[in-house]
Amino acid sequence: MKVVRAVPTETISEKLSVQRLSEALGVRHLRANVFTLAEGSMSRHMHREQEEVYLVLDGRAMIDVDGEQSLVGEREALAVPARAWHRVANVGVGPLTFYVVAAPPVEDDAEVAG
C-alpha cells in the first residue's frame, strides 16, 4: 500500500492548485483530487459522464449546482450529478481546501462555460 501527502502543489490557475491523488496512488477506476482555492471561484463547468462528490476539508464553500446554491462547511459533502453545471466559490476567510472524487475516470470529460 502507498501513502501520499494530500497537499495541493500543482498550479492550475492563479487561484487554484491541485494534488492529483489518483495518479499518485495508482487508482484507475475513479478520479480523486485535493484542491486549494484562494478567494474567488472556479470556472462554471460540467462533466458529461462523471458524478462527483465534493468534501470541504478546510474553509467554507458556496457550491452552485444548476442554479441551486448550497453553503458547504468543513467536513460537509455535496454530490454533483453528471451533466450538471456547477461552480465552487470560496466564501470563507483564507484558502478553501476540498477533496473531489469522481467516477468514472473519463479523460476530457469537462465542458467549461465561456
C-alpha contacts under 8 A as a table, 3 or more apart, distances in Angstrom:
res1	aa1	res2	aa2	distance
2	K	25	L	6.40
3	V	25	L	7.46
4	V	21	L	7.85
4	V	24	A	7.06
4	V	25	L	7.22
6	A	19	Q	6.24
6	A	21	L	7.15
6	A	34	V	6.54
7	V	18	V	7.62
7	V	19	Q	5.91
7	V	34	V	7.09
8	P	17	S	5.46
8	P	18	V	4.19
8	P	19	Q	4.15
8	P	20	R	7.94
8	P	34	V	6.18
8	P	35	F	5.81
8	P	36	T	6.30
9	T	17	S	6.05
9	T	18	V	5.94
9	T	19	Q	6.03
10	E	17	S	5.32
10	E	18	V	5.19
10	E	19	Q	6.31
11	T	14	E	7.28
11	T	16	L	6.28
11	T	17	S	4.34
11	T	18	V	6.54
12	I	15	K	7.81
12	I	16	L	5.48
12	I	17	S	5.28
12	I	18	V	7.04
13	S	16	L	5.08
13	S	17	S	6.89
15	K	37	L	5.61
15	K	38	A	4.99
15	K	39	E	7.26
15	K	40	G	7.46
16	L	35	F	6.94
16	L	36	T	5.79
16	L	37	L	4.70
16	L	38	A	6.57
16	L	42	M	7.64
17	S	35	F	5.63
17	S	36	T	5.36
17	S	37	L	6.75
18	V	33	N	6.59
18	V	34	V	5.61
18	V	35	F	4.42
18	V	36	T	6.48
19	Q	33	N	5.63
19	Q	34	V	5.21
19	Q	35	F	6.51
20	R	23	E	5.81
20	R	24	A	6.46
20	R	32	A	6.54
20	R	33	N	4.69
20	R	34	V	6.77
21	L	24	A	4.98
21	L	25	L	5.88
21	L	31	R	7.74
21	L	32	A	5.35
21	L	33	N	5.14
21	L	34	V	7.17
22	S	25	L	5.28
22	S	26	G	5.74
22	S	27	V	4.75
22	S	28	R	7.04
22	S	30	L	7.25
22	S	31	R	5.53
22	S	32	A	5.16
22	S	33	N	6.97
23	E	26	G	5.14
23	E	27	V	6.45
24	A	27	V	7.97
27	V	30	L	6.67
27	V	31	R	7.54
28	R	31	R	7.57
28	R	105	P	7.16
29	H	103	A	6.97
29	H	104	P	6.31
29	H	105	P	5.94
30	L	101	V	6.95
30	L	102	A	5.66
30	L	103	A	4.68
30	L	104	P	5.46
30	L	105	P	4.72
31	R	100	V	7.92
31	R	101	V	5.53
31	R	102	A	4.98
31	R	103	A	6.23
31	R	104	P	7.36
31	R	105	P	5.15
32	A	99	Y	7.31
32	A	100	V	5.65
32	A	101	V	4.31
32	A	102	A	6.41
33	N	99	Y	5.78
33	N	100	V	5.34
33	N	101	V	6.54
34	V	97	T	7.06
34	V	98	F	5.68
34	V	99	Y	4.38
34	V	100	V	6.30
35	F	96	L	7.98
35	F	97	T	5.55
35	F	98	F	5.38
35	F	99	Y	6.33
35	F	100	V	7.84
36	T	95	P	6.40
36	T	96	L	5.46
36	T	97	T	4.34
36	T	98	F	6.57
37	L	40	G	7.45
37	L	41	S	7.36
37	L	42	M	7.84
37	L	90	N	6.64
37	L	95	P	5.67
37	L	96	L	5.07
37	L	97	T	6.40
38	A	41	S	8.00
38	A	90	N	6.85
38	A	94	G	6.88
38	A	95	P	4.69
38	A	96	L	6.38
39	E	89	A	7.76
39	E	90	N	5.44
39	E	91	V	7.19
39	E	92	G	7.88
39	E	93	V	7.89
39	E	94	G	6.99
39	E	95	P	6.52
39	E	96	L	7.85
40	G	89	A	5.75
40	G	90	N	5.55
40	G	91	V	7.59
41	S	87	R	7.05
41	S	88	V	5.63
41	S	89	A	3.94
41	S	90	N	5.97
42	M	87	R	5.83
42	M	88	V	5.52
42	M	89	A	6.35
43	S	87	R	6.13
43	S	88	V	7.89
43	S	112	V	6.75
43	S	113	A	7.16
44	R	85	W	6.54
44	R	86	H	5.44
44	R	87	R	4.60
44	R	88	V	7.92
44	R	112	V	6.04
44	R	113	A	5.55
45	H	85	W	5.36
45	H	86	H	5.55
45	H	87	R	6.55
45	H	110	A	6.58
45	H	111	E	5.48
45	H	112	V	4.30
45	H	113	A	5.71
46	M	82	A	7.29
46	M	83	R	5.66
46	M	84	A	5.55
46	M	85	W	4.55
46	M	86	H	6.13
46	M	110	A	5.49
46	M	111	E	5.40
46	M	112	V	6.70
47	H	50	Q	5.50
47	H	51	E	7.57
47	H	82	A	5.63
47	H	83	R	5.43
47	H	84	A	7.16
47	H	85	W	7.86
47	H	109	D	5.27
47	H	110	A	4.39
47	H	111	E	6.34
48	R	82	A	5.69
48	R	83	R	4.89
48	R	109	D	5.69
48	R	110	A	6.51
48	R	111	E	7.67
49	E	82	A	5.27
49	E	83	R	6.87
49	E	104	P	7.14
49	E	106	V	7.37
49	E	109	D	6.68
50	Q	81	P	7.34
50	Q	82	A	5.07
50	Q	83	R	7.92
50	Q	102	A	5.89
50	Q	103	A	5.14
50	Q	104	P	5.56
50	Q	105	P	7.21
50	Q	106	V	7.12
50	Q	109	D	7.31
51	E	79	A	7.47
51	E	80	V	5.88
51	E	81	P	4.73
51	E	82	A	4.74
51	E	102	A	5.44
51	E	103	A	5.69
51	E	104	P	7.49
52	E	79	A	5.76
52	E	80	V	5.09
52	E	81	P	6.52
52	E	82	A	7.59
52	E	100	V	6.54
52	E	101	V	5.60
52	E	102	A	4.29
52	E	103	A	6.86
53	V	77	A	6.74
53	V	78	L	5.71
53	V	79	A	4.39
53	V	80	V	6.15
53	V	100	V	5.56
53	V	101	V	5.41
53	V	102	A	6.50
54	Y	77	A	5.39
54	Y	78	L	5.28
54	Y	79	A	6.30
54	Y	80	V	7.78
54	Y	98	F	6.71
54	Y	99	Y	5.81
54	Y	100	V	4.70
54	Y	101	V	6.93
55	L	74	E	7.86
55	L	75	R	6.40
55	L	76	E	5.76
55	L	77	A	4.24
55	L	78	L	6.66
55	L	98	F	5.50
55	L	99	Y	5.09
55	L	100	V	6.41
56	V	59	G	6.98
56	V	60	R	7.18
56	V	61	A	7.34
56	V	72	V	6.87
56	V	73	G	6.19
56	V	74	E	5.04
56	V	75	R	5.51
56	V	76	E	5.83
56	V	77	A	6.43
56	V	96	L	7.62
56	V	97	T	6.25
56	V	98	F	4.28
56	V	99	Y	6.38
57	L	74	E	5.22
57	L	75	R	5.61
57	L	76	E	7.99
57	L	96	L	7.77
57	L	97	T	5.48
57	L	98	F	5.08
57	L	99	Y	6.94
58	D	73	G	7.81
58	D	74	E	5.38
58	D	75	R	7.82
58	D	95	P	7.68
58	D	96	L	5.67
58	D	97	T	5.06
58	D	98	F	6.88
59	G	73	G	6.49
59	G	74	E	5.99
59	G	90	N	7.57
59	G	91	V	7.94
59	G	92	G	5.57
59	G	93	V	7.07
59	G	94	G	7.19
59	G	95	P	6.55
59	G	96	L	4.67
59	G	97	T	6.56
60	R	71	L	7.20
60	R	72	V	5.90
60	R	73	G	4.66
60	R	74	E	6.49
60	R	90	N	6.16
60	R	91	V	5.63
60	R	92	G	4.80
60	R	96	L	6.41
61	A	71	L	5.84
61	A	72	V	5.12
61	A	73	G	6.40
61	A	88	V	6.43
61	A	89	A	5.49
61	A	90	N	4.86
61	A	91	V	5.48
61	A	92	G	6.98
61	A	96	L	7.10
62	M	69	Q	6.46
62	M	70	S	5.60
62	M	71	L	4.59
62	M	72	V	6.13
62	M	88	V	5.93
62	M	89	A	5.13
62	M	90	N	6.55
62	M	91	V	6.33
63	I	69	Q	5.60
63	I	70	S	5.32
63	I	71	L	6.49
63	I	72	V	7.14
63	I	86	H	7.00
63	I	87	R	5.75
63	I	88	V	4.59
63	I	89	A	6.30
64	D	67	G	5.71
64	D	68	E	5.39
64	D	69	Q	4.28
64	D	70	S	6.42
64	D	85	W	8.00
64	D	86	H	5.25
64	D	87	R	5.29
64	D	88	V	6.57
65	V	68	E	5.24
65	V	69	Q	6.41
65	V	80	V	6.95
65	V	84	A	6.32
65	V	85	W	5.79
65	V	86	H	4.39
65	V	87	R	6.88
66	D	84	A	5.77
66	D	85	W	5.09
66	D	86	H	6.09
67	G	86	H	7.96
72	V	76	E	5.86
72	V	77	A	6.89
72	V	78	L	7.52
73	G	76	E	5.50
80	V	84	A	6.74
80	V	86	H	7.76
81	P	84	A	5.82
90	N	95	P	7.31
90	N	96	L	5.80
92	G	95	P	7.56
92	G	96	L	7.26
102	A	105	P	6.65
103	A	106	V	7.57
106	V	109	D	5.80
